[in-house]
């Protein structure tokens, strides 16, 4: 398959866009505020929420490493990372 200069220009433009995104995404994510999904999203849309009962579905809140570990343990799995954390003291 032969490439034309048009193909090469298109590929070069695409590569440039990818390179710019790679550099910019760090700035974008660094400036994002932390969001609590339940409080900041779900609680603000209660009147628009729809709840459906589902069978054979498991829900896990992975807000802390201990929750990830517990969730994996229910399925007989171990985390693929070293779990070294301290349980936060709850007031």
C-alpha positions in Angstrom: 0.0 0.0 0.0 1.4 3.4 -1.0 0.9 6.4 1.0 0.4 9.8 -0.5 1.6 13.1 0.9 -2.0 13.8 1.8 -2.0 10.6 3.9 1.3 11.6 5.6 0.0 15.1 6.3 -3.2 13.6 7.9 -1.2 11.2 9.9 1.2 14.0 11.0 -1.8 16.2 12.0 -3.3 13.3 14.0 0.1 12.7 15.8 0.3 16.4 16.6 -3.2 16.3 18.2 -2.3 13.3 20.2 0.9 14.9 21.5 -0.9 18.1 22.4 -3.6 16.1 24.3 -0.9 14.1 26.1 0.7 17.3 27.4 -2.6 19.1 28.2 -4.4 16.3 29.9 -2.1 16.6 32.9 -3.0 20.3 33.3 -6.7 19.5 32.9 -6.8 16.7 35.5 -4.5 18.5 37.9 -7.0 21.4 38.0 -10.1 19.3 38.5 -11.8 19.5 41.9 -12.3 16.2 43.8 -15.9 15.1 43.6 -17.9 12.8 45.9 -20.1 10.9 43.5 -22.9 10.3 46.0 -23.0 13.8 47.6 -22.1 16.0 44.6 -24.0 14.1 41.9 -26.6 11.7 43.1 -27.9 13.8 46.0 -28.4 16.7 43.6 -30.6 14.7 41.3 -32.9 12.8 43.6 -36.0 13.9 41.8 -34.6 12.6 38.5 -33.3 9.3 39.8 -34.6 6.0 38.8 -34.0 2.9 40.9 -34.2 -0.6 39.4 -33.9 -3.8 41.3 -31.3 -6.1 39.6 -30.4 -9.7 40.3 -26.8 -11.0 40.3 -25.2 -7.5 40.5 -22.7 -6.5 43.1 -22.0 -2.9 44.1 -18.8 -1.8 45.8 -17.9 1.6 47.1 -14.2 1.7 46.5 -13.5 5.0 48.3 -10.8 3.4 50.5 -8.3 0.6 50.0 -9.9 -1.6 52.6 -13.2 -1.6 50.6 -11.3 -2.7 47.5 -9.7 -5.5 49.4 -13.0 -6.6 51.0 -14.8 -6.5 47.6 -12.1 -8.7 46.0 -12.1 -11.1 49.0 -15.8 -11.8 48.5 -14.9 -13.3 45.1 -11.8 -15.1 46.5 -9.4 -12.7 44.9 -6.4 -10.8 46.2 -5.6 -7.2 45.2 -2.9 -7.0 42.5 -1.2 -4.4 44.6 0.3 -4.3 48.1 -2.3 -3.2 50.6 -0.5 -1.0 53.2 -2.9 1.5 54.7 -4.1 2.7 58.0 -7.8 2.7 58.8 -9.0 6.3 59.3 -10.3 7.1 62.7 -14.0 8.0 62.5 -15.3 10.7 64.9 
